[in-house]
C-alpha cells in the first residue's frame, strides 16, 4: 500500500514503487519511506510505504542530493578537473565554492544550461553495492581523495554507489529515480562561486528567490578563513587530529579564535556607544553563553553592563496568540509584553529605576513579585532572545542606541567536498544533548518538537538576520568529536516504529564518520560548548 497525501493506493504484485507511481500518475514522488527508512523507487513494492515529495523534509533532502549529483555530472562534462565544494545553506539554496579556478557569471550560466540539459535527458540513477576497497580505489583514481579518506573511517564492508551518465558517486542517502525529477533550480553567481537555488516550497515549480544575504556570506567567508587557519575542512581532517592527540592544541586555537571575535564585537559596541545590545539567533546557537562572555568582554573595556531577561516579559499563557495547531505560540513576538518592554527600556535608558516583572513558569503567569533595576549612565544593557532583531520588540528606541547581534551555529565542517553537514542537524545535536542532560527531556520528545522549532525559526528569526550589525558563527569545528558520545547511543536505540526514526538515522549516518574524542578536560569552562555538555562556569548553580 502506498500512502500519498492522506490517500491509500494499492500496489500490484511484482511491481516496483516507481512502476506504481507511474501507473497512478504520481509524478512528484521522489522516494518512499518504508519502516522509517527512505528507499529508492526502484525497490520492489512490498508492505506499506509513505511517498516522499518535495513537500516533505526528507523529500527535500532527496531532491537536494540528486541535484548535487546533476551539478557535478554537468561540471565534469564541460569543466573537467573543476573542484567544487558544497558549503552552506543560503535560504532555500546551497553555497558552492569553486576552489581551483576563476568562475564568473558567464561560467555559472554555462553550468546552469548544462545542468538543465542533463535534467531534460531523464538519465536514470542505478544503485550498486561495492566493497569499501573498490569504492576507495575508484575515488582515488578519480582524484577525489577527500571521499577516499572518509571511507577509511567507515566500519561497514560494503558501500553503495549510484551511477548516472557515466559518473559514479554517493551522497549518503537515496536518490530520485532519474534526472528529470530535479529540473527546477537556478544558479546565481557570487564571489568565489555560486548559489544553487532549490525549488520554493510554497511554489515548487519555480526556484526559490535569493534573499539579500550579504552579511551571512561575509560570516561564511570569515568562518572559511578560520578553517584554513585551523587546517580542517572535512571529517577525516578532524579524525586524524583526534587519533593523534593533536585535537587538544586544536581546541585551544579554535577557542582563541572565538575569543578574538567576541572581543572585537565588544570593541564595536563601545565605539558606537550603544546602550541596547540585542542578541538573537535560532535554537541551540549558544546565545546565553555568548551573552555572558560578551558581558565580561565589555567589563574588560571599562563598561558596567547589565543583563535583562526577556523571559520575564512573557504574557500569561491564556493571553498568548494561538499557532496553527491551536496551541499557545510561544515563539511569536506577540507572546511578549512588548508595550511594557518599550516603556521600561525608555525609562531605564534615562537613568530611571523600574520594577521589572517576573514570570512564573510553574503557574504560567506573571508573578506578583518584581525586582528593581537601575542602570548606570552610559552602561550597555544586554538582552538575549529570539526576537532581538525584530523592531517590534524595541521600536520606540532610536536605532543609534541599539547594537544588534545575530548568532548561529553555522557549521563549516563537511564529510567531504560534496557532502556538507547541515547546520540544522548540528544544532539539533546540541539541543538533544542539552535537553537530555539538563532539562529531563527524552531524545524522542526533542526530535518530535524539532519541526515546530524550525517552523518558528523560519517565521520569526531568519527573516531578520540581515538586520544585524554583526553576525557570529558559534559553531566550534571540533564539537562533533566531543558531542558524539553523548548522543550516538540514544539515537541508535530509537526503534523503526518511532515516527522520528528516519530523522534519528540521518544523524547516526553522518556521526558514523566522526571519531569520538574524550577531551572535556581541555574545553574551557566558559566555552560555548559548555552550554550543552555541562560544566560551564556560568551555570554551576543550575547544574547542581
Beta strands, then each sheet from edge to edge (+ up, - down):
strand 1: 2-4
strand 2: 7-9
strand 3: 31-34
strand 4: 37-39
strand 5: 49-52
strand 6: 84-89
strand 7: 93-98
strand 8: 126-131
strand 9: 158-164
strand 10: 167-169
strand 11: 186-190
strand 12: 193-197
strand 13: 199-200
strand 14: 203-207
strand 15: 276-280
strand 16: 306-309
strand 17: 354-360
strand 18: 365-373
strand 19: 381-384
strand 20: 402-408
strand 21: 414-416
strand 22: 419-420
strand 23: 470-473
sheet 1: 2+ 1- 5- 3+ 4-
sheet 2: 6+ 7- 12+ 11-
sheet 3: 8+ 9- 10+
sheet 4: 13+ 14-
sheet 5: 16+ 19+ 15+ 20+ 23+
sheet 6: 17+ 18-
sheet 7: 21+ 22-
end
